[in-house]
Amino acid sequence: MSGEIAFIDLKAQQDRIRDRIDAAIARVLDHGQYINGPEVAECEAALADFCGASNVIGCANGTDALGLVLMARRLRPGDAVFVPAFTFIATGEVVAWLGATPVFVDVDPCTFNMDPQHLEASIADARRKGLKPACVIAVDLFGQPADYPALRSICEAEGLFLMADAAQGFGGSLHGVRAGKLGDASTTSFFPAKPLGCYGDGGAIFTEDENLAHELRSLRNHGAGKDRYDNVRIGMNGRLDTLQAAILIEKLAIFEDELLARQRVADRYNQALSDIAEVPFVGNAARSAWAQYTLKVQNREAVRDACARDGVPTQVYYPVPLNAQTAYKHYPTGPGGVPVSDRLAEEVLSLPMHPYLDEETQDRVIASVRRALGA
């Protein structure tokens, strides 16, 4: 068998809905409202209907989504925001934008999500260092929701705002509650490789707080008030483009089906690889969006090289924890550092994962991984 294997196959998805995508783009070209066109509100309503959120605010990308919420929370220097050390840089980056202090918290070795016990210890340690705990940003890494019941209990006891970074987790759920309703505010990214992605950059914020939603809509549009030339707060240009909203509407229409397909792919991987590798753990109450399918392996580079010789692509998310990256080394970690994050950075290996991975191609991936692991 031959043929290139896609790590994420956006072309197969596009082939499925190309006529609908073309028609959606054509409608935008016809009406010409490229900024704040009617598709933006339509997309926000469809996203709200999907996850059950009362308010959805589309924005330019997932990073801006995080930053806008922190702007609305009026973060200041001296405030501490607790973020997992094992994730993409945007989660910590937005804290530094506002002059606040990201505090890096270790993660659970099974779920790879924020460890509630280390969060508690990190909050106490931050106070001892003279910081003011303000917010927790939990990340739904690789698609699985974080332990929100435990995190919320801590946040309520400590008086902290809980933000859910569902950039990888939109489509997932916990105890039947979908991502988008798991935090005081939740955010997501529509980067093309995400489970629900557009054809460029895009993002969204979800909240039940009407006042927060009102402020976020102003902040994403330069802080505009009722009059567009009377800006009532310091904002940013963080709007969702009409074209991207139009594309997302069509992709959202097939998203439920794609989530089921991702689960089927994950189930086949689990069945074929659990005897030779540590496969992903998903808690009984959780449903993952399967943004990635990630193993823990020893001798990772040798495994990657062997797979590459077979034409099987792999990726490493993430090889360097946030606290070890050059621009962030001076920020604090919780007590004892982040040993789990350090270990995961050396062991994680992601395999091709998308809704259009057919069984024959997946069997090629499985066979290659098994050979590489000496099975």
C-alpha positions as CSV (number, residue, x, y, z in Angstrom):
1,M,0.0,0.0,0.0
2,S,1.2,3.5,-0.8
3,G,0.1,7.1,-0.7
4,E,0.8,10.0,1.5
5,I,-0.9,9.9,4.9
6,A,-2.3,13.2,6.1
7,F,-1.8,14.1,9.8
8,I,-5.0,16.2,9.6
9,D,-6.9,15.9,6.4
10,L,-8.6,19.2,5.6
11,K,-8.9,18.3,1.9
12,A,-11.2,15.3,2.6
13,Q,-13.5,17.5,4.7
14,Q,-13.5,20.2,2.0
15,D,-14.3,17.6,-0.7
16,R,-17.4,16.7,1.4
17,I,-18.8,20.2,1.7
18,R,-17.1,22.2,-1.1
19,D,-20.3,23.1,-2.8
20,R,-21.7,24.5,0.5
21,I,-18.5,26.4,1.3
22,D,-18.4,27.9,-2.2
23,A,-22.1,29.0,-1.9
24,A,-21.5,30.5,1.6
25,I,-18.4,32.5,0.3
26,A,-20.4,33.6,-2.7
27,R,-23.2,35.0,-0.5
28,V,-20.7,37.1,1.4
29,L,-19.1,38.4,-1.9
30,D,-22.6,39.2,-3.1
31,H,-23.6,41.3,-0.1
32,G,-20.2,42.7,0.5
33,Q,-20.4,43.1,4.3
34,Y,-16.9,41.7,5.0
35,I,-16.8,43.1,8.5
36,N,-19.7,42.4,11.0
37,G,-21.8,40.9,8.2
38,P,-25.0,38.9,9.0
39,E,-23.1,35.6,9.0
40,V,-21.2,36.7,12.2
41,A,-24.4,36.8,14.3
42,E,-25.7,33.7,12.6
43,C,-22.5,31.8,13.4
44,E,-22.7,33.0,17.1
45,A,-26.3,31.8,17.3
46,A,-25.4,28.4,15.9
47,L,-22.5,28.0,18.3
48,A,-24.7,28.9,21.2
49,D,-27.3,26.4,20.1
50,F,-24.6,23.7,19.8
51,C,-23.1,24.1,23.3
52,G,-26.0,25.7,25.2
53,A,-24.2,28.9,26.0
54,S,-26.4,32.0,26.5
55,N,-23.9,34.4,24.9
56,V,-21.3,33.8,22.2
57,I,-18.9,36.5,21.1
58,G,-17.0,35.7,17.9
59,C,-13.5,37.1,17.7
60,A,-10.4,37.1,15.5
61,N,-8.6,34.1,17.0
62,G,-8.3,32.0,20.1
63,T,-5.5,34.1,21.6
64,D,-7.6,37.3,21.4
65,A,-10.5,35.4,22.9
66,L,-8.4,34.7,26.0
67,G,-7.0,38.2,26.1
68,L,-10.4,39.9,25.8
69,V,-11.7,38.0,28.8
70,L,-8.7,39.1,30.9
71,M,-9.1,42.7,29.7
72,A,-12.7,42.6,30.8
73,R,-11.6,41.3,34.2
74,R,-9.3,44.3,34.4
75,L,-6.1,42.3,35.2
76,R,-3.3,44.4,36.5
77,P,0.4,44.0,37.5
78,G,0.6,42.1,40.7
79,D,-2.3,39.8,39.8
80,A,-1.5,36.1,39.5
81,V,-3.2,34.0,36.8
82,F,-2.7,30.2,37.2
83,V,-2.1,28.3,33.9
84,P,-1.0,24.8,33.1
85,A,2.7,24.5,32.2
86,F,1.9,21.8,29.6
87,T,0.0,23.6,26.8
88,F,0.4,26.0,23.9
89,I,2.0,29.3,24.7
90,A,-1.1,31.5,24.1
91,T,-2.5,30.5,27.5
92,G,0.4,32.1,29.3
93,E,1.1,34.8,26.7
94,V,-2.2,36.7,27.3
95,V,-1.5,37.0,31.0
96,A,1.9,38.7,30.3
97,W,0.2,41.0,27.7
98,L,-1.6,42.8,30.6
99,G,1.4,42.9,32.9
100,A,0.0,40.3,35.2
101,T,2.0,37.2,36.4
102,P,1.4,33.8,34.9
103,V,2.0,31.1,37.5
104,F,2.7,27.7,36.0
105,V,0.9,24.8,37.5
106,D,1.7,21.1,36.9
107,V,-0.7,18.7,35.2
108,D,-2.3,15.3,35.9
109,P,-0.1,12.5,34.5
110,C,-3.2,10.7,33.1
111,T,-5.4,13.5,31.6
112,F,-2.5,16.0,31.0
113,N,-4.9,18.7,32.4
114,M,-4.3,21.0,35.3
115,D,-3.7,19.2,38.6
116,P,-6.2,20.6,41.2
117,Q,-3.9,19.7,44.1
118,H,-0.9,21.5,42.6
119,L,-3.2,24.5,41.9
120,E,-4.2,24.8,45.5
121,A,-0.5,24.7,46.5
122,S,0.3,27.2,43.8
123,I,-2.3,29.7,45.0
124,A,-1.0,29.6,48.6
125,D,2.6,30.0,47.3
126,A,1.6,33.0,45.1
127,R,0.1,34.7,48.1
128,R,3.3,34.1,50.1
129,K,5.2,35.8,47.3
130,G,3.0,38.9,47.5
131,L,0.9,38.2,44.4
132,K,-2.8,38.6,44.3
133,P,-4.5,35.5,42.9
134,A,-7.1,36.6,40.4
135,C,-7.9,33.9,37.8
136,V,-7.4,30.3,36.8
137,I,-7.2,29.3,33.1
138,A,-7.8,25.6,32.7
139,V,-7.0,24.0,29.3
140,D,-8.9,21.1,27.7
141,L,-5.7,19.6,26.4
142,F,-6.0,17.4,23.3
143,G,-9.8,17.6,23.5
144,Q,-10.6,16.3,27.0
145,P,-12.2,18.8,29.4
146,A,-10.3,19.6,32.5
147,D,-11.5,18.6,36.0
148,Y,-13.9,21.5,36.3
149,P,-15.8,20.4,39.4
150,A,-12.6,20.2,41.4
151,L,-11.2,23.5,39.8
152,R,-14.5,25.3,40.4
153,S,-14.5,24.2,44.1
154,I,-11.1,25.7,44.5
155,C,-11.9,28.9,42.7
156,E,-15.1,29.5,44.7
157,A,-13.2,28.9,47.9
158,E,-10.5,31.3,46.9
159,G,-12.6,33.9,45.1
160,L,-11.0,33.4,41.7
161,F,-12.5,33.7,38.2
162,L,-12.4,30.3,36.3
163,M,-11.7,30.5,32.6
164,A,-12.0,27.4,30.3
165,D,-9.5,27.4,27.4
166,A,-11.3,25.1,25.0
167,A,-9.2,25.8,22.0
168,Q,-8.7,22.1,21.6
169,G,-11.8,21.0,23.5
170,F,-14.8,22.5,21.8
171,G,-17.1,19.6,21.0
172,G,-16.1,17.8,24.2
173,S,-18.3,17.5,27.3
174,L,-18.1,16.7,31.0
175,H,-21.0,15.2,33.0
176,G,-23.2,16.0,29.9
177,V,-22.2,19.7,29.9
178,R,-20.5,20.8,26.7
179,A,-17.4,22.9,26.4
180,G,-18.5,26.4,26.3
181,K,-20.5,26.2,29.6
182,L,-17.8,24.8,31.9
183,G,-16.1,28.0,33.0
184,D,-17.2,31.4,34.2
185,A,-16.2,32.2,30.7
186,S,-14.9,29.8,28.0
187,T,-12.9,30.4,24.9
188,T,-12.1,28.5,21.8
189,S,-10.0,28.7,18.6
190,F,-11.1,28.1,15.0
191,F,-7.5,27.7,13.8
192,P,-7.8,25.4,10.7
193,A,-6.4,22.3,12.4
194,K,-8.8,22.5,15.4
195,P,-11.7,20.0,15.6
196,L,-13.9,22.9,14.4
197,G,-11.8,25.1,12.3
198,C,-12.2,27.8,9.7
199,Y,-9.9,28.7,6.7
200,G,-7.8,31.2,8.5
201,D,-7.9,32.6,12.1
202,G,-11.0,32.8,14.2
203,G,-12.1,32.3,17.8
204,A,-15.1,32.7,20.2
205,I,-15.9,33.5,23.8
206,F,-18.8,31.9,25.7
207,T,-20.4,33.1,28.9
208,E,-23.6,33.2,30.8
209,D,-22.8,36.6,32.2
210,E,-24.8,39.2,30.2
211,N,-22.8,42.1,31.5
212,L,-19.5,40.4,30.6
213,A,-20.8,39.6,27.2
214,H,-21.8,43.3,26.6
215,E,-18.3,44.4,27.6
216,L,-16.6,41.8,25.4
217,R,-18.6,42.9,22.3
218,S,-17.3,46.4,22.9
219,L,-13.7,45.4,23.7
220,R,-13.4,43.3,20.5
221,N,-14.4,46.4,18.5
222,H,-11.9,49.0,19.8
223,G,-14.0,49.6,22.9
224,A,-16.9,51.2,21.0
225,G,-19.9,52.5,22.7
226,K,-23.3,53.2,21.2
227,D,-21.6,55.6,18.8
228,R,-18.8,54.0,16.8
229,Y,-16.7,57.2,17.2
230,D,-17.3,57.4,21.0
231,N,-15.0,54.6,22.4
232,V,-15.9,54.1,26.0
233,R,-13.1,51.8,27.0
234,I,-9.7,50.7,25.7
235,G,-10.3,47.8,23.4
236,M,-8.7,46.1,20.4
237,N,-9.5,45.1,16.9
238,G,-10.5,41.5,17.6
239,R,-13.5,40.8,15.4
240,L,-14.4,37.6,13.6
241,D,-14.4,38.1,9.8
242,T,-17.6,37.6,8.0
243,L,-16.0,35.1,5.5
244,Q,-14.7,32.9,8.3
245,A,-18.1,33.0,10.0
246,A,-19.8,31.9,6.8
247,I,-17.3,29.0,6.5
248,L,-17.8,28.0,10.2
249,I,-21.6,27.8,9.7
250,E,-21.2,25.1,7.1
251,K,-18.6,23.2,9.1
252,L,-20.7,23.3,12.3
253,A,-23.5,21.6,10.3
254,I,-21.4,18.4,10.1
255,F,-19.5,18.8,13.4
256,E,-21.6,16.3,15.3
257,D,-20.9,13.6,12.7
258,E,-17.2,14.4,12.7
259,L,-17.0,14.1,16.5
260,L,-18.5,10.6,16.2
261,A,-16.0,9.7,13.6
262,R,-13.1,11.0,15.7
263,Q,-14.3,8.8,18.5
264,R,-14.4,5.8,16.2
265,V,-10.8,6.5,15.2
266,A,-9.7,6.9,18.8
267,D,-11.4,3.6,19.8
268,R,-9.6,1.7,17.0
269,Y,-6.3,3.2,18.1
270,N,-7.0,2.2,21.7
271,Q,-7.9,-1.4,20.8
272,A,-4.8,-1.8,18.6
273,L,-2.1,-0.1,20.7
274,S,-3.1,-0.4,24.4
275,D,-1.0,-3.6,24.8
276,I,2.3,-1.8,23.7
277,A,1.9,1.8,24.6
278,E,0.3,4.1,27.2
279,V,-2.8,5.2,25.3
280,P,-4.9,8.3,26.2
281,F,-7.0,8.2,29.3
282,V,-10.4,9.8,29.2
283,G,-12.5,9.9,32.4
284,N,-15.8,8.1,32.6
285,A,-17.7,11.5,32.8
286,A,-15.8,13.1,30.0
287,R,-16.2,13.1,26.2
288,S,-13.2,14.2,24.3
289,A,-13.2,16.2,21.1
290,W,-10.1,14.3,20.1
291,A,-8.1,17.3,18.8
292,Q,-5.1,15.0,19.1
293,Y,-4.5,11.3,19.7
294,T,-1.5,11.2,22.0
295,L,0.6,8.3,23.3
296,K,3.2,8.2,25.9
297,V,6.3,6.4,24.6
298,Q,9.9,5.8,25.5
299,N,12.7,6.6,23.0
300,R,10.3,8.9,21.2
301,E,12.7,10.2,18.5
302,A,13.6,6.6,17.5
303,V,9.9,5.8,17.2
304,R,9.3,9.0,15.2
305,D,12.1,8.1,12.8
306,A,10.8,4.6,12.3
307,C,7.3,5.9,11.5
308,A,8.7,8.5,9.1
309,R,10.5,5.8,7.2
310,D,7.1,4.1,6.7
311,G,5.6,7.4,5.5
312,V,3.6,7.8,8.7
313,P,3.6,11.4,10.1
314,T,3.8,12.1,13.8
315,Q,3.9,15.3,15.9
316,V,5.0,16.3,19.3
317,Y,2.7,18.6,21.4
318,Y,4.5,20.0,23.4
319,P,8.3,19.5,23.6
320,V,9.0,22.4,25.9
321,P,6.8,23.3,28.9
322,L,5.8,27.0,29.1
323,N,8.0,27.7,32.2
324,A,11.1,26.5,30.3
325,Q,10.6,28.8,27.3
326,T,13.0,31.7,26.9
327,A,10.5,34.6,27.4
328,Y,8.8,32.9,30.4
329,K,11.6,31.5,32.5
330,H,11.4,34.4,35.0
331,Y,7.8,33.7,35.9
332,P,7.0,31.5,38.9
333,T,6.0,27.9,38.9
334,G,4.0,26.3,41.8
335,P,5.9,24.6,44.7
336,G,8.2,21.8,43.6
337,G,8.2,22.8,39.9
338,V,6.3,20.9,37.2
339,P,7.9,17.4,37.1
340,V,4.9,15.8,35.3
341,S,5.0,18.5,32.6
342,D,8.7,18.0,32.2
343,R,8.3,14.2,31.8
344,L,5.4,14.5,29.4
345,A,7.4,16.9,27.2
346,E,9.8,14.0,26.6
347,E,7.3,11.2,26.1
348,V,4.2,12.5,24.3
349,L,3.7,11.5,20.6
350,S,0.6,12.3,18.6
351,L,-0.6,10.2,15.7
352,P,-2.7,11.1,12.7
353,M,-6.2,12.0,13.9
354,H,-9.1,13.4,11.9
355,P,-12.7,12.3,11.0
356,Y,-11.7,11.1,7.6
357,L,-9.0,8.6,8.6
358,D,-10.2,5.4,6.9
359,E,-9.6,2.0,8.4
360,E,-7.1,0.9,5.8
361,T,-4.9,4.0,6.3
362,Q,-5.3,3.8,10.1
363,D,-4.1,0.2,9.9
364,R,-0.9,1.4,8.2
365,V,-0.3,3.9,11.0
366,I,-1.0,1.2,13.7
367,A,1.3,-1.3,12.0
368,S,4.1,1.2,11.8
369,V,3.8,2.3,15.4
370,R,3.7,-1.3,16.6
371,R,6.9,-2.1,14.6
372,A,8.6,1.0,15.9
373,L,7.8,0.0,19.5
374,G,9.1,-3.5,18.9
375,A,5.8,-5.4,18.9
